[in-house]
């Protein structure tokens, strides 16, 4: 089964979920539409179009070849790690760690490049958000 | 009109506004040159920065990025055969061929001067149309707004890359995301699953940064593309200007096509450049020259995409209906500052409207002055390894999303939409309709419910009001044609194919 058909099934199931949620909210009547009135139409539309996507012939819809899954999965885990550690370790430590791991493991950059990028980009982001825009980024362990 | 424009120039020429106009067109040129970062990504990344700036300079900068990218995009199309942004794809057909024949200078001059002429004529059109159009739009009530926004969403889905079914699915998903939170009429919580952070709805910044920023980085990580050789351009003003003059009619045709396509919701720069290329081929005495270095193949589309980028500000500012992802993001910036664009914008915020319009005149001159002499400098940007840009995009996205509410919840939303953005990209689902529907969703729903309450449940209200009826009829015709075609393929052609 092609990936696009799987997406069609996904949209169809999601449409059913939206439709059921809309019915629970209450659709009201034509002269006094309720909170679920509009979502019901959206859910219904998703079911119809998702079905059309599943049934239609998928010409030229193969996924692009040469997709590097390993780097991608590692990148997603790194991003999740950043979100988990940001408030615990603080912006500065998390960002330095994140850039080092990203450039070393995903891009195989040299130590010099990693040091340059880690310091330069952390400084730029810190300067713009903390100094200029006064955004209180988490201090983490450095603030204790 | 001239008084208003003069007032606009007074605003645009203030040092702060002028600096932001320069930053905008400069950044626009850079993102136009760099493949992998388009105008919507850049505007999305810069949205959090607009919190710290006043509204008028912020919009001047974002608009500058949008139309500036149209100039920059042509540079890499011509010299590297690599469109820096989607609207410049068509320019590769003949622009790169001209460069290979040693006529890179001519191709770049045609693109830059064509863009300048088109951009300027289009701003004149925008200036002239704004007052009468806003007077018409002032008469719009909920039924007309429902018809207009529905037509906009239909057109955006119809013109999206990939099939219309996919475009419509993305629009429906965007509408759904837009209604998460409090129901605007009854105050009921919808699809919040007891999560407190969802009570006020999903925030625009993490969604767009995820779909464009993180999604783009993940896509580029997964699919490595090699860059071609960068050709050198030498500008010979005398010879190049002669070639530009030979394409004057193509520039004017491209301007007209771009201006009118840009006004349509969903029109925008990409469609206008494709349409203009088709027009040029049709009117050419020898269409076989196209694809082999025909100057009209550069002049028409490049003029069209610039004219469209400018004219797409008309539905955005005067009707509050964005026609493409970039203008949807500019709308979000306006909403962040508490300004809802529409026919009242001219009365309530004349400084913003006329300041932005006047800054576009200035921006076009700046781009012309900056682009031609610095073309070989901008091309050197291609030497910056994408891995460095990727790290910066990721960090800006995370910190930008966090800064909206100082909440890690928004970072998780960013990551979720980053993964979705990647999946949509490889499955060829255009995220443009999703973004536009997400912004327009609350207006569509509210205007539908208000119309039904006004008419005591009668759908006839959409038929007895001429403007609403025309908008809805056009939307229904487009939808039905596509649905019938899709059913025809599923029920008739596919079984025949299997039997055959």
Contacts between the chains, C-beta under 8 A, distances in Angstrom:
chain1	res1	chain2	res2	distance
A	3	B	426	7.7
A	3	B	427	5.9
A	4	B	427	5.9
A	4	B	428	7.8
A	7	B	423	7.9
A	7	B	427	5.4
A	7	B	429	7.3
A	11	B	169	5.3
A	11	B	173	7.7
A	14	B	173	7.9
A	15	B	172	7.9
A	18	B	176	5.9
A	18	B	191	7.8
A	21	B	190	7.7
A	21	B	191	5.9
A	25	B	183	7.8
A	25	B	188	6.3
A	25	B	190	6.0
A	29	B	457	6.5
A	30	B	452	6.0
A	30	B	457	3.4
A	30	B	458	7.8
A	30	B	459	7.7
A	31	B	452	6.5
A	31	B	453	7.0
A	31	B	455	7.9
A	31	B	456	4.6
A	31	B	457	3.0
A	32	B	452	8.0
A	32	B	453	6.7
A	32	B	457	7.5
A	33	B	185	8.0
A	33	B	448	7.5
A	33	B	449	4.8
A	33	B	452	5.6
A	33	B	453	7.6
A	34	B	186	7.0
A	35	B	183	4.0
A	35	B	185	7.4
A	35	B	186	5.3
A	35	B	188	4.2
A	35	B	190	5.8
A	36	B	190	7.9
A	37	B	449	6.9
A	38	B	175	7.9
A	38	B	179	6.5
A	38	B	444	7.8
A	38	B	445	4.4
A	38	B	448	6.6
A	38	B	449	7.2
A	39	B	176	6.9
A	39	B	179	6.2
A	39	B	190	6.9
A	39	B	191	7.6
A	42	B	172	5.3
A	42	B	175	5.3
A	42	B	176	5.1
A	42	B	179	7.7
A	45	B	168	7.3
A	45	B	172	5.0
A	46	B	169	6.6
A	46	B	172	5.2
A	46	B	173	7.6
A	46	B	176	7.9
A	49	B	165	5.3
A	49	B	168	5.5
A	49	B	169	5.0
A	49	B	172	7.1
A	50	B	169	6.9
A	52	B	165	5.3
A	52	B	483	7.8
A	52	B	486	5.1
A	52	B	487	7.6
A	52	B	490	6.7
A	53	B	165	5.4
A	53	B	166	7.1
A	53	B	169	7.0
A	55	B	490	4.5
A	55	B	494	7.7
A	56	B	163	7.9
A	56	B	165	7.1
A	56	B	486	6.3
A	56	B	489	5.8
A	56	B	490	5.5
A	56	B	494	7.6
A	57	B	489	6.6
A	57	B	493	7.8
A	57	B	494	5.5
A	57	B	497	7.2
A	61	B	428	7.1
A	63	B	426	5.7
A	63	B	427	7.6
A	64	B	223	5.6
A	64	B	426	6.1
A	66	B	223	6.3
A	66	B	224	7.1
A	67	B	222	4.7
A	67	B	223	6.0
A	67	B	426	7.1
A	68	B	221	7.0
A	68	B	222	5.4
A	68	B	223	7.7
A	68	B	224	7.1
A	69	B	222	7.4
A	71	B	221	5.3
A	71	B	222	7.1
A	72	B	218	6.1
A	72	B	221	5.7
A	72	B	222	4.7
A	72	B	422	7.7
A	75	B	217	7.7
A	75	B	218	6.3
A	75	B	221	5.6
A	76	B	218	7.3
A	76	B	415	7.8
A	76	B	419	6.5
A	79	B	214	7.2
A	79	B	394	7.1
A	79	B	398	7.8
A	79	B	415	5.5
A	79	B	418	7.2
A	80	B	415	6.5
A	82	B	398	6.3
A	82	B	411	7.9
A	83	B	398	7.5
A	83	B	408	6.3
A	83	B	411	4.6
A	83	B	412	5.9
A	83	B	415	6.2
A	86	B	398	7.5
A	86	B	402	7.1
A	86	B	408	6.3
A	86	B	411	6.8
A	87	B	408	5.7
A	91	B	399	7.5
A	95	B	395	6.5
A	98	B	395	7.9
A	99	B	391	5.7
A	99	B	395	7.6
A	102	B	391	5.9
A	102	B	394	7.5
A	103	B	387	6.6
A	103	B	391	6.7
A	106	B	221	6.8
A	106	B	387	7.9
A	107	B	387	4.2
A	109	B	387	6.6
A	117	B	388	6.0
A	117	B	391	6.0
A	121	B	391	6.0
A	121	B	392	5.6
A	121	B	395	5.9
A	124	B	392	7.7
A	125	B	395	5.3
A	125	B	396	6.9
A	125	B	399	5.5
A	128	B	49	7.1
A	129	B	48	7.9
A	129	B	399	5.4
A	129	B	403	6.0
A	132	B	52	6.3
A	133	B	48	7.4
A	133	B	49	6.9
A	133	B	51	6.4
A	133	B	52	4.3
A	133	B	403	6.9
A	134	B	52	7.7
A	135	B	399	7.5
A	135	B	402	7.8
A	135	B	403	4.2
A	135	B	406	7.3
A	136	B	406	6.3
A	137	B	399	6.8
A	137	B	402	7.1
A	137	B	403	7.8
